[in-house]
């Protein structure tokens, strides 16, 4: 399969997608001393939006570990309501989900507070996990993960995951990656930089946010960010620029095209805007849309998401 192109659709009813990461309990601070509880996490949010936008075109599975407690069961039920499968998400006896809190400022920008040291997902690809966890990656047509996925994995688990990505690529799968960065998840920016750099040779589609890349790599602008990904061998890149839209580069197009954001949006909460972009972008690519059209679809869904509180729109379109 040519890097940067969606899998062929003629010989199967749906593309098999594996989204590898963590889903947590989300508590949104409503500012009046109360919290609204839901579930979220960057990769799960993208999985939910991908499934929502690609109904009938993609079978989306969430690859993770959960506990066997009440909230883990509720979490898995939410995945299914969003059309995300849990067949590759083993239950860890005695495990618990991670937790994060969100506070929003007057402009809708958010601050996250994570409590995930005991999260079951941190044992993903660990020594006790069966071989079919690797096959969850190698047996799919598209594999999606983020830098937050890398941050929860121990070094040996990260190496096992990288080996699975290598095998997936050999089998013709596409690998998509978002360098979503949370400093609290890493011992240092140097550690994050090394882990991300090691994984980039396996990536076909990069969906970074410039602000994150600047924190980790110090990229002065979007063009520098693109060059760094290209030097690592990534074929298709869409750099998210917030209100500036996104910069798209791909093998069949010009050197770089700026796709503007939707103007005049009344921002309530920017949580999951980038995740929504990723889900819509990948769904459009799987449906055969070219990268620029996929970026427009991503911008449109992100613009809708930021007009309401919380990470996820309702499952129905």
Beta strands, then each sheet from edge to edge (+ up, - down):
strand 1: 15-20
strand 2: 24-29
strand 3: 35-40
strand 4: 58-66
strand 5: 84-85
strand 6: 89-91
strand 7: 99-104
strand 8: 110-115
strand 9: 142-146
strand 10: 174-178
strand 11: 205-206
strand 12: 236-240
strand 13: 246-249
strand 14: 257-259
sheet 1: 5+ 4+ 1+ 9+ 10+ 11+ 12+ 13- 14+
sheet 2: 3+ 2- 7- 8+
sheet 3: 5+ 4+ 6+
end
